[in-house]
C-alpha cells in the first residue's frame, strides 16, 4: 500500500504548519509544507491540510481572500475530482448526495 502524501498548505499569516506536518508524519504519512505560491505539482498530493491562524493578516473577510488564491482553487479542483472518482454519478451530486462546498 502506498504511503499517503499530504500537503500542508501555508497561506500568509497562517500558523501551526510545522505542528501539522509533525502530526502527519507521526501518523505514518509523508508530508510537505507547500507555500501558497508553490502551485506546481500540487496535484501529486493525496490530501491537503489548511492550517488555521490569521490568513492574510487577519483582515476582514480573510477567508474570502484566501479562497480566491490560485492554490486553493487547485485544491478545490482536486477535491472535486476525488469525489467524482468515489461516486462518478453526476445525478447524485444534483440530488445533494455528493457535495462540494465552494465557500471554503
Secondary structure in CASP SS format (residue, H / E / C, confidence):
PFRMAT SS
TARGET T0000
AUTHOR 0000-0000-0000
METHOD secondary structure of the structure
MODEL  1
X C 1.00
X C 1.00
X C 1.00
X C 1.00
X E 1.00
X E 1.00
X E 1.00
X E 1.00
X E 1.00
X E 1.00
X C 1.00
X C 1.00
X C 1.00
X E 1.00
X C 1.00
X C 1.00
X H 1.00
X H 1.00
X H 1.00
X H 1.00
X H 1.00
X H 1.00
X H 1.00
X H 1.00
X H 1.00
X H 1.00
X C 1.00
X C 1.00
X C 1.00
X E 1.00
X E 1.00
X E 1.00
X E 1.00
X E 1.00
X E 1.00
X C 1.00
X C 1.00
X C 1.00
X C 1.00
X C 1.00
X C 1.00
X H 1.00
X H 1.00
X H 1.00
X C 1.00
X C 1.00
X E 1.00
X E 1.00
X E 1.00
X E 1.00
X C 1.00
X C 1.00
X E 1.00
X C 1.00
X H 1.00
X H 1.00
X H 1.00
X H 1.00
X C 1.00
X C 1.00
X C 1.00
X H 1.00
X H 1.00
X H 1.00
X H 1.00
X H 1.00
X H 1.00
X C 1.00
X C 1.00
X H 1.00
X H 1.00
X H 1.00
X H 1.00
X H 1.00
X H 1.00
X H 1.00
X H 1.00
X H 1.00
X H 1.00
X H 1.00
X H 1.00
X H 1.00
X H 1.00
X H 1.00
X H 1.00
X H 1.00
X C 1.00
X C 1.00
X C 1.00
X H 1.00
X H 1.00
X H 1.00
X H 1.00
X H 1.00
X C 1.00
X C 1.00
X C 1.00
X C 1.00
X C 1.00
X C 1.00
X C 1.00
X C 1.00
X C 1.00
X C 1.00
END
